[in-house]
Amino acid sequence: MRVTVENISEERDRQRAKSVFNLFSSAGKVTDYVVRVSIELSEKERAILARHHLWEVSLMTDELRIPRDWLDANPILHSQVGQSSEITIAKLINGYDGVPFSRRFSTPVDAKNFELKLRNDALPKLKRYIEDSDAAGQPSKDTFEL
């Protein structure tokens, strides 16, 4: 398994609510901090995940965060902020529509905390699932006293 984790800043146009008052004002720019993860699996690792039906196993839970300007432009999104979002093996490995898995943050501290959560919790958990599932197919015998 080869993992690439990027923690980068990206500038984008500020989202604005559609209104008569915004017709002639400048939207401006916003800097987001993006954590992007690319995971390359060997054929054996993919086969283990498929054989043991592990694609939908949750590796971590994360609160849904939405950039402030998106909330201002789309008030309906307010109800989704803070909801738990499960990050499954499939989401982390396959991303969305061919785009690697990523999360966007408003501050570099939030991005770094998420990156550390991935590195220290979710990615080691993924590796353990693959290794332990591979070993689970091997016959074993253990003798011990209680």
Phi and psi in degrees as GROMACS dihedral restraints (atoms count N, CA, C in turn):
[ dihedral_restraints ]
;  ai    aj    ak    al  type     phi  dphi    fc
    3     4     5     6     1  -118.0    20    10
    4     5     6     7     1   125.2    20    10
    6     7     8     9     1  -117.7    20    10
    7     8     9    10     1   134.2    20    10
    9    10    11    12     1  -120.7    20    10
   10    11    12    13     1   123.4    20    10
   12    13    14    15     1  -116.8    20    10
   13    14    15    16     1   122.7    20    10
   15    16    17    18     1  -111.4    20    10
   16    17    18    19     1   136.1    20    10
   18    19    20    21     1  -125.0    20    10
   19    20    21    22     1   100.9    20    10
   21    22    23    24     1  -129.3    20    10
   22    23    24    25     1   161.7    20    10
   24    25    26    27     1  -103.4    20    10
   25    26    27    28     1   142.4    20    10
   27    28    29    30     1  -133.0    20    10
   28    29    30    31     1   134.4    20    10
   30    31    32    33     1   -96.3    20    10
   31    32    33    34     1   138.9    20    10
   33    34    35    36     1  -144.1    20    10
   34    35    36    37     1   165.3    20    10
   36    37    38    39     1   -70.7    20    10
   37    38    39    40     1   139.0    20    10
   39    40    41    42     1   -66.4    20    10
   40    41    42    43     1   135.3    20    10
   42    43    44    45     1   -78.0    20    10
   43    44    45    46     1   138.3    20    10
   45    46    47    48     1  -131.6    20    10
   46    47    48    49     1   149.0    20    10
   48    49    50    51     1   -66.5    20    10
   49    50    51    52     1   143.1    20    10
   51    52    53    54     1   -79.2    20    10
   52    53    54    55     1   118.9    20    10
   54    55    56    57     1  -158.7    20    10
   55    56    57    58     1   157.1    20    10
   57    58    59    60     1   -61.1    20    10
   58    59    60    61     1   -32.3    20    10
   60    61    62    63     1   -70.0    20    10
   61    62    63    64     1   -19.1    20    10
   63    64    65    66     1   -96.3    20    10
   64    65    66    67     1     0.7    20    10
   66    67    68    69     1   -60.0    20    10
   67    68    69    70     1   -38.2    20    10
   69    70    71    72     1  -113.9    20    10
   70    71    72    73     1     7.0    20    10
   72    73    74    75     1   -98.3    20    10
   73    74    75    76     1   154.5    20    10
   75    76    77    78     1   -81.2    20    10
   76    77    78    79     1   135.6    20    10
   78    79    80    81     1   -75.0    20    10
   79    80    81    82     1   -37.2    20    10
   81    82    83    84     1    83.5    20    10
   82    83    84    85     1  -176.4    20    10
   84    85    86    87     1  -118.3    20    10
   85    86    87    88     1   156.1    20    10
   87    88    89    90     1  -132.0    20    10
   88    89    90    91     1   140.4    20    10
   90    91    92    93     1  -100.7    20    10
   91    92    93    94     1   124.1    20    10
   93    94    95    96     1  -108.3    20    10
   94    95    96    97     1   155.1    20    10
   96    97    98    99     1  -113.5    20    10
   97    98    99   100     1   119.2    20    10
   99   100   101   102     1  -114.7    20    10
  100   101   102   103     1   131.2    20    10
  102   103   104   105     1  -107.8    20    10
  103   104   105   106     1   118.2    20    10
  105   106   107   108     1  -119.1    20    10
  106   107   108   109     1   136.4    20    10
  108   109   110   111     1  -125.5    20    10
  109   110   111   112     1   128.2    20    10
  111   112   113   114     1  -120.3    20    10
  112   113   114   115     1   129.6    20    10
  114   115   116   117     1  -125.0    20    10
  115   116   117   118     1   124.3    20    10
  117   118   119   120     1  -106.3    20    10
  118   119   120   121     1   122.5    20    10
  120   121   122   123     1  -106.6    20    10
  121   122   123   124     1   149.0    20    10
  123   124   125   126     1   -74.6    20    10
  124   125   126   127     1   165.4    20    10
  126   127   128   129     1   -60.9    20    10
  127   128   129   130     1   -37.7    20    10
  129   130   131   132     1   -62.5    20    10
  130   131   132   133     1   -44.4    20    10
  132   133   134   135     1   -64.2    20    10
  133   134   135   136     1   -41.7    20    10
  135   136   137   138     1   -62.9    20    10
  136   137   138   139     1   -39.6    20    10
  138   139   140   141     1   -64.8    20    10
  139   140   141   142     1   -39.8    20    10
  141   142   143   144     1   -62.8    20    10
  142   143   144   145     1   -45.7    20    10
  144   145   146   147     1   -60.4    20    10
  145   146   147   148     1   -41.0    20    10
  147   148   149   150     1   -70.7    20    10
  148   149   150   151     1   -45.6    20    10
  150   151   152   153     1   -61.4    20    10
  151   152   153   154     1   -36.9    20    10
  153   154   155   156     1   -99.6    20    10
  154   155   156   157     1     9.1    20    10
  156   157   158   159     1    53.0    20    10
  157   158   159   160     1    53.0    20    10
  159   160   161   162     1   -99.9    20    10
  160   161   162   163     1    -1.9    20    10
  162   163   164   165     1   -58.6    20    10
  163   164   165   166     1   -33.8    20    10
  165   166   167   168     1   -97.3    20    10
  166   167   168   169     1    10.9    20    10
  168   169   170   171     1   -69.3    20    10
  169   170   171   172     1   133.8    20    10
  171   172   173   174     1   -81.0    20    10
  172   173   174   175     1   127.2    20    10
  174   175   176   177     1   -93.0    20    10
  175   176   177   178     1   -28.7    20    10
  177   178   179   180     1  -165.3    20    10
  178   179   180   181     1   160.9    20    10
  180   181   182   183     1  -114.0    20    10
  181   182   183   184     1   138.1    20    10
  183   184   185   186     1  -136.6    20    10
  184   185   186   187     1   145.2    20    10
  186   187   188   189     1   -75.9    20    10
  187   188   189   190     1   138.2    20    10
  189   190   191   192     1   -71.3    20    10
  190   191   192   193     1   124.9    20    10
  192   193   194   195     1  -117.1    20    10
  193   194   195   196     1   137.8    20    10
  195   196   197   198     1  -128.6    20    10
  196   197   198   199     1   127.7    20    10
  198   199   200   201     1   -53.7    20    10
  199   200   201   202     1   143.1    20    10
  201   202   203   204     1   -54.0    20    10
  202   203   204   205     1   -42.8    20    10
  204   205   206   207     1   -67.1    20    10
  205   206   207   208     1   -30.6    20    10
  207   208   209   210     1   -67.8    20    10
  208   209   210   211     1   -39.1    20    10
  210   211   212   213     1   -64.4    20    10
  211   212   213   214     1   -42.3    20    10
  213   214   215   216     1   -63.8    20    10
  214   215   216   217     1   -37.5    20    10
  216   217   218   219     1   -79.1    20    10
  217   218   219   220     1   -25.7    20    10
  219   220   221   222     1  -134.1    20    10
  220   221   222   223     1    79.3    20    10
  222   223   224   225     1   -56.1    20    10
  223   224   225   226     1   -23.5    20    10
  225   226   227   228     1   -63.7    20    10
  226   227   228   229     1   -21.0    20    10
  228   229   230   231     1   -73.5    20    10
  229   230   231   232     1   -17.3    20    10
  231   232   233   234     1   -54.4    20    10
  232   233   234   235     1   -35.9    20    10
  234   235   236   237     1   -68.8    20    10
  235   236   237   238     1   -17.5    20    10
  237   238   239   240     1   -92.3    20    10
  238   239   240   241     1   -17.2    20    10
  240   241   242   243     1   -63.1    20    10
  241   242   243   244     1   133.7    20    10
  243   244   245   246     1    85.7    20    10
  244   245   246   247     1    -7.5    20    10
  246   247   248   249     1   -69.1    20    10
  247   248   249   250     1   147.1    20    10
  249   250   251   252     1   -72.1    20    10
  250   251   252   253     1   139.2    20    10
  252   253   254   255     1  -125.9    20    10
  253   254   255   256     1   122.3    20    10
  255   256   257   258     1   -82.4    20    10
  256   257   258   259     1   131.6    20    10
  258   259   260   261     1  -105.8    20    10
  259   260   261   262     1   107.3    20    10
  261   262   263   264     1   -90.4    20    10
  262   263   264   265     1   169.0    20    10
  264   265   266   267     1   -58.3    20    10
  265   266   267   268     1   -44.4    20    10
  267   268   269   270     1   -60.6    20    10
  268   269   270   271     1   -44.9    20    10
  270   271   272   273     1   -63.8    20    10
  271   272   273   274     1   -43.0    20    10
  273   274   275   276     1   -68.0    20    10
  274   275   276   277     1   -38.9    20    10
  276   277   278   279     1   -83.0    20    10
  277   278   279   280     1   -43.6    20    10
  279   280   281   282     1   -92.6    20    10
  280   281   282   283     1   -17.1    20    10
  282   283   284   285     1    64.6    20    10
  283   284   285   286     1  -148.2    20    10
  285   286   287   288     1  -129.5    20    10
  286   287   288   289     1   120.1    20    10
  288   289   290   291     1    51.0    20    10
  289   290   291   292     1    44.3    20    10
  291   292   293   294     1    81.8    20    10
  292   293   294   295     1    -1.4    20    10
  294   295   296   297     1   -98.0    20    10
  295   296   297   298     1   131.6    20    10
  297   298   299   300     1   -55.1    20    10
  298   299   300   301     1   153.0    20    10
  300   301   302   303     1   -57.9    20    10
  301   302   303   304     1   135.7    20    10
  303   304   305   306     1  -152.5    20    10
  304   305   306   307     1   157.6    20    10
  306   307   308   309     1  -132.6    20    10
  307   308   309   310     1   142.4    20    10
  309   310   311   312     1  -111.9    20    10
  310   311   312   313     1   134.1    20    10
  312   313   314   315     1  -128.7    20    10
  313   314   315   316     1   157.4    20    10
  315   316   317   318     1   -87.0    20    10
  316   317   318   319     1   -21.1    20    10
  318   319   320   321     1  -128.0    20    10
  319   320   321   322     1   151.2    20    10
  321   322   323   324     1   -67.0    20    10
  322   323   324   325     1   -27.7    20    10
  324   325   326   327     1   -66.7    20    10
  325   326   327   328     1   -45.1    20    10
  327   328   329   330     1   -61.5    20    10
  328   329   330   331     1   -40.4    20    10
  330   331   332   333     1   -64.1    20    10
  331   332   333   334     1   -44.7    20    10
  333   334   335   336     1   -64.8    20    10
  334   335   336   337     1   -40.9    20    10
  336   337   338   339     1   -62.1    20    10
  337   338   339   340     1   -40.5    20    10
  339   340   341   342     1   -66.7    20    10
  340   341   342   343     1   -42.1    20    10
  342   343   344   345     1   -58.7    20    10
  343   344   345   346     1   -44.5    20    10
  345   346   347   348     1   -64.5    20    10
  346   347   348   349     1   -37.4    20    10
  348   349   350   351     1   -62.4    20    10
  349   350   351   352     1   -40.5    20    10
  351   352   353   354     1   -64.1    20    10
  352   353   354   355     1   -51.7    20    10
  354   355   356   357     1   -64.4    20    10
  355   356   357   358     1   -39.3    20    10
  357   358   359   360     1   -93.1    20    10
  358   359   360   361     1   -21.6    20    10
  360   361   362   363     1  -118.6    20    10
  361   362   363   364     1   -64.8    20    10
  363   364   365   366     1   -66.2    20    10
  364   365   366   367     1   -47.0    20    10
  366   367   368   369     1   -68.9    20    10
  367   368   369   370     1   -42.5    20    10
  369   370   371   372     1   -62.7    20    10
  370   371   372   373     1   -34.8    20    10
  372   373   374   375     1   -64.0    20    10
  373   374   375   376     1   -41.8    20    10
  375   376   377   378     1   -59.7    20    10
  376   377   378   379     1   -47.0    20    10
  378   379   380   381     1   -60.6    20    10
  379   380   381   382     1   -43.3    20    10
  381   382   383   384     1   -62.4    20    10
  382   383   384   385     1   -41.9    20    10
  384   385   386   387     1   -58.1    20    10
  385   386   387   388     1   -44.6    20    10
  387   388   389   390     1   -66.6    20    10
  388   389   390   391     1   -49.4    20    10
  390   391   392   393     1   -64.4    20    10
  391   392   393   394     1   -46.1    20    10
  393   394   395   396     1   -68.2    20    10
  394   395   396   397     1   -34.9    20    10
  396   397   398   399     1   -69.6    20    10
  397   398   399   400     1   -35.8    20    10
  399   400   401   402     1   -65.6    20    10
  400   401   402   403     1   -42.8    20    10
  402   403   404   405     1   -70.6    20    10
  403   404   405   406     1   -26.5    20    10
  405   406   407   408     1   -63.6    20    10
  406   407   408   409     1   -23.4    20    10
  408   409   410   411     1   -79.9    20    10
  409   410   411   412     1    -8.8    20    10
  411   412   413   414     1   -89.2    20    10
  412   413   414   415     1   139.3    20    10
  414   415   416   417     1   -64.2    20    10
  415   416   417   418     1   144.8    20    10
  417   418   419   420     1  -145.9    20    10
  418   419   420   421     1   156.4    20    10
  420   421   422   423     1  -144.6    20    10
  421   422   423   424     1   135.2    20    10
  423   424   425   426     1  -138.4    20    10
  424   425   426   427     1   133.3    20    10
  426   427   428   429     1  -118.9    20    10
  427   428   429   430     1   131.5    20    10
  429   430   431   432     1  -154.9    20    10
  430   431   432   433     1   165.2    20    10
  432   433   434   435     1  -110.7    20    10
  433   434   435   436     1   147.0    20    10
